[in-house]
Amino acid sequence: MLTLRAPMTSHNPQLVFPWSEETPSLFPLLPAAAPIAPQQLWATLSTGLQTPTRQTLLPMLQEALYDHPAS
């Protein structure tokens, strides 16, 4: 039985990307966000949005606080 072998080529296992560290960023940099207090952010939400947000965040915070005892 005749078996054919694929040609072996030596290659560098390190990936080569089309850009280098010296090239400028491919994505534009966003300006820094203006600092806003959590209370100010919460006040910008409508009442209809505050309720589901609270229902989503409260169980996550309770789990983080009570399920992981301090060491």
Secondary structure, 3 states (H helix, E strand, C coil): CCCCCCCCCCCCCCCCCCCCCCCCCCCCCCCCCCCCCHHHHHHHCCHHHHHHHHHHHHHHHHHHHHCCCCC
